[in-house]
Amino acid sequence: MTRKGASVRQRRVSTELRALRLARGLSCAEVATAIGCSESKISRMETGHRGLYADEVAAILGFLRAPARLRQDLVALVRAGEDRNWHAIHGKLPGNWKNLIDFEGQASALYNYEPLVIPGLAQTADYARTVIRGTDGSLTDGELDALVAVRMSRQMILGRAEVHLLIDEMVLRRCFGDPPMMRAQLLHLAAMADRRTVTVQVVPFDTIAHPGVEGSFLRLDFVDQPSLLYVESRNTSTFLEEEVHLEGARDAWQKLLTLALSPEESVALIAGLAGKSTPSKENSR
């Protein structure tokens, strides 16, 4: 383990070890007795406060009767070492989405900038379905349903973690699907902004050039672990933990904040656009 804490890969393994133990209804002491180590060692392995070793992880996974594929994947992650970044190339079902949900579930605060679509944490199911279908028309209905379900499951953290969303104004004016669906999405976003733990701000589309033109990013902060930066493109997703990337994201965030409307102004704009998303009587004739 490095001075900063467990690598992003090790944190995934630690999360899985704890989940598997709890699923079996076992205590740290029982696992420790089974593999011949101290209870505190198991606890530190599960919280990322101790380095992980492939043989020890394999022994624990064997005792917990983890599925063979999962055992192979987790041991491989441990053997990958202390690489601070985690890059995944995925197909129709993004491999890093499960990891993202796990990390979001542990985060104390999330900061998400989106220049193209409503952030996943704030999407309605209909909006998510339209966006995902639009990005990959080859998806089967089953694959599409799975992706929508995964995206909706991310929203379970709302109300627990602090969530701050920065959204480019053009996202709000771009109508995905029909006007009623977009209106429902905008109203949902405005309602989310009323939550005590959620802040929504809009970056006006007529602002000067800013760091957001480089694309979306999500920063996750934790109470007792280093922050993570998550970036995603069409077929790849990457977790970054090196300080140079995190510092760049913090700087970009601060610059975007100086350009953004206030939370109150942002909600007023969103609510106003929701009204405009309703077809007029003349247009519906």
C-alpha positions in Angstrom: 0.0 0.0 0.0 1.3 3.4 -0.8 1.5 6.4 1.5 -1.7 7.9 0.0 -3.8 4.8 0.6 -4.9 1.8 -1.4 -4.9 2.0 -5.1 -8.2 2.2 -7.0 -7.9 -1.5 -7.9 -7.3 -2.5 -4.3 -10.2 -0.5 -3.1 -12.5 -2.5 -5.5 -11.1 -5.7 -4.0 -11.6 -4.5 -0.5 -15.2 -3.7 -1.2 -15.8 -7.1 -2.7 -14.2 -8.9 0.2 -16.5 -7.2 2.7 -19.6 -7.7 0.6 -18.9 -11.4 0.2 -18.2 -11.9 4.0 -21.5 -10.1 4.9 -23.4 -12.1 2.3 -22.2 -15.3 4.1 -23.2 -13.8 7.5 -19.7 -14.2 8.8 -17.7 -11.9 11.1 -14.1 -10.8 10.6 -13.0 -13.0 13.4 -14.5 -16.1 11.8 -12.7 -15.4 8.5 -9.5 -14.7 10.3 -9.7 -18.0 12.2 -10.4 -19.9 9.0 -7.3 -18.6 7.1 -5.0 -18.2 10.2 -4.6 -14.5 10.7 -5.7 -11.8 13.1 -9.2 -10.2 13.1 -7.7 -6.8 12.7 -5.9 -7.9 9.6 -9.1 -8.9 7.9 -10.7 -5.6 9.0 -7.8 -3.6 7.5 -7.9 -5.5 4.3 -11.6 -4.7 3.9 -11.2 -1.0 4.6 -8.2 -0.5 2.4 -5.9 0.3 5.3 -3.6 -2.6 4.5 -1.8 -3.7 1.4 -3.4 -6.8 -0.3 -1.5 -9.9 -1.3 -2.7 -12.3 -4.0 -2.3 -15.5 -1.9 -4.2 -14.0 1.1 -7.0 -12.7 -1.1 -7.2 -16.0 -2.9 -7.5 -17.9 0.5 -10.3 -15.6 1.7 -12.2 -15.8 -1.5 -11.9 -19.6 -1.4 -13.2 -19.7 2.2 -16.1 -17.4 1.2 -16.9 -19.6 -1.8 -16.7 -16.7 -4.2 -17.7 -17.6 -7.8 -14.7 -18.8 -9.8 -14.8 -15.9 -12.3 -15.0 -13.3 -9.5 -12.0 -15.0 -7.7 -9.9 -14.8 -10.9 -10.8 -11.2 -11.5 -10.1 -10.0 -8.0 -6.8 -11.9 -7.7 -5.8 -10.4 -11.0 -6.6 -6.9 -9.7 -4.3 -7.5 -6.7 -1.5 -8.8 -8.9 -1.9 -5.7 -11.1 -0.2 -3.8 -8.2 -0.2 -0.2 -7.2 -1.2 1.4 -10.5 -3.0 4.6 -9.5 -5.2 4.6 -12.6 -7.7 2.0 -13.9 -8.6 2.1 -17.5 -11.3 -0.2 -19.0 -12.3 -0.8 -22.5 -15.9 -2.0 -22.6 -18.5 -3.1 -25.0 -22.3 -2.7 -24.6 -22.3 -3.3 -20.8 -19.5 -1.0 -19.4 -17.2 -3.0 -17.2 -16.4 0.0 -14.9 -20.0 0.8 -14.2 -20.2 -1.6 -11.3 -17.0 -0.2 -9.9 -18.4 3.3 -10.3 -21.5 2.4 -8.4 -19.4 0.8 -5.6 -17.2 3.9 -5.3 -20.2 6.2 -5.4 -21.7 4.2 -2.6 -18.7 4.9 -0.5 -18.1 8.5 -1.4 -18.9 11.4 0.9 -19.2 14.0 -1.9 -19.5 13.9 -5.7 -18.8 16.7 -8.2 -20.0 16.1 -11.7 -19.7 18.4 -14.8 -21.7 17.5 -17.9 -21.6 19.4 -21.2 -23.7 17.1 -23.4 -26.4 15.3 -21.4 -28.2 15.5 -18.0 -25.9 13.8 -15.4 -26.7 10.1 -14.9 -27.4 10.8 -11.2 -30.2 13.1 -12.2 -31.7 11.3 -15.3 -35.2 10.0 -15.4 -35.6 6.4 -16.7 -37.2 7.6 -20.0 -34.4 10.2 -20.6 -31.7 7.6 -19.8 -33.3 5.1 -22.2 -33.4 7.6 -25.0 -29.8 8.7 -24.5 -28.5 5.2 -24.3 -30.5 4.0 -27.3 -29.3 7.0 -29.2 -25.6 6.3 -28.6 -25.9 2.6 -29.6 -28.7 1.6 -31.8 -27.5 -2.0 -31.9 -28.5 -2.7 -28.3 -31.1 -5.4 -27.8 -34.1 -4.6 -25.6 -32.5 -6.7 -22.8 -29.2 -4.9 -23.0 -31.0 -1.5 -23.0 -33.1 -2.5 -20.0 -29.9 -3.6 -18.1 -28.1 -0.3 -18.8 -31.1 1.8 -17.8 -31.4 -0.2 -14.6 -27.8 0.2 -13.8 -28.0 4.0 -14.4 -31.1 4.2 -12.1 -29.4 2.2 -9.4 -26.7 4.9 -9.1 -29.3 7.3 -7.7 -29.6 5.3 -4.5 -26.8 7.5 -3.0 -29.0 10.7 -3.3 -29.8 11.9 0.2 -26.7 10.4 1.7 -23.7 11.9 -0.1 -23.3 15.5 -1.1 -23.9 15.9 -4.8 -23.0 19.0 -6.8 -23.9 19.0 -10.5 -22.7 21.6 -13.1 -24.5 21.4 -16.4 -24.0 23.2 -19.6 -27.1 25.2 -20.6 -27.1 23.6 -24.0 -27.9 20.3 -22.3 -31.2 21.8 -21.0 -32.2 23.1 -24.4 -31.3 20.0 -26.3 -34.6 18.0 -26.6 -33.9 14.2 -26.4 -37.1 12.3 -27.2 -40.5 14.1 -27.3 -41.2 17.4 -25.5 -43.3 15.8 -22.7 -40.4 13.5 -21.8 -37.9 16.4 -21.8 -40.3 18.5 -19.7 -40.5 15.6 -17.2 -36.7 15.4 -17.1 -36.3 19.1 -16.5 -39.0 19.1 -13.7 -37.2 16.1 -12.1 -33.9 18.0 -12.2 -35.5 21.1 -10.6 -37.1 18.9 -7.9 -33.7 17.3 -7.2 -32.2 20.7 -6.6 -34.6 21.1 -3.6 -32.9 18.2 -1.9 -30.7 19.3 1.0 -27.7 17.3 -0.2 -28.0 18.3 -3.9 -26.7 21.4 -5.6 -27.5 22.1 -9.3 -25.9 24.9 -11.3 -26.0 25.8 -14.9 -23.1 27.1 -17.0 -24.5 29.5 -19.5 -23.9 28.6 -23.1 -22.7 32.2 -24.0 -19.8 32.1 -21.6 -16.1 32.4 -22.6 -14.0 29.4 -23.4 -13.6 27.3 -20.3 -12.0 24.0 -19.1 -15.4 22.2 -19.5 -14.9 22.1 -23.3 -12.5 19.2 -22.7 -15.5 17.0 -21.6 -17.4 15.7 -18.7 -15.8 14.5 -15.5 -16.8 13.2 -12.1 -14.8 13.7 -8.9 -15.5 11.5 -5.9 -14.3 12.5 -2.4 -14.1 10.1 0.5 -13.7 10.4 4.2 -10.7 8.2 4.7 -9.4 7.5 1.2 -7.9 9.6 -1.6 -10.3 11.2 -4.1 -11.0 9.6 -7.5 -11.6 11.1 -10.9 -13.8 9.2 -13.3 -14.0 10.1 -17.0 -15.9 8.3 -19.7 -16.1 8.3 -23.5 -18.0 6.2 -26.0 -16.1 2.9 -25.5 -13.8 3.6 -22.6 -13.9 4.6 -19.0 -11.1 5.5 -16.7 -10.5 6.0 -12.9 -7.7 8.4 -12.2 -6.1 8.8 -8.8 -2.8 10.6 -9.6 -2.7 14.0 -8.0 -1.9 15.8 -11.3 -5.3 14.7 -12.6 -7.2 15.4 -9.4 -5.6 18.9 -9.1 -6.5 19.6 -12.7 -10.1 18.6 -12.1 -10.3 20.8 -9.0 -9.0 23.8 -10.9 -11.4 23.2 -13.8 -14.3 22.9 -11.3 -13.4 26.2 -9.6 -13.2 28.0 -12.9 -16.6 26.5 -14.0 -18.1 27.7 -10.7 -17.1 31.3 -11.4 -19.0 31.1 -14.7 -22.1 29.2 -13.5 -25.4 30.8 -12.5 -26.2 30.6 -8.8 -28.2 27.6 -7.6 -31.3 29.8 -7.4 -30.8 31.3 -10.9 -30.2 27.8 -12.2 -33.4 26.3 -10.8 -35.4 29.3 -12.2 -33.9 28.7 -15.6 -34.6 25.0 -15.5 -38.2 25.6 -14.4 -38.7 28.1 -17.1 -37.4 25.8 -19.8 -39.6 23.0 -18.5 -42.6 25.3 -19.3 -41.3 25.9 -22.8 -40.9 22.1 -23.3 -44.7 21.7 -23.3 -46.1 22.0 -26.9 -48.3 25.0 -27.4 -52.0 24.5 -28.3 -51.3 25.9 -31.7 -48.5 23.5 -32.4 -50.6 20.5 -31.2 -53.5 21.2 -33.5 
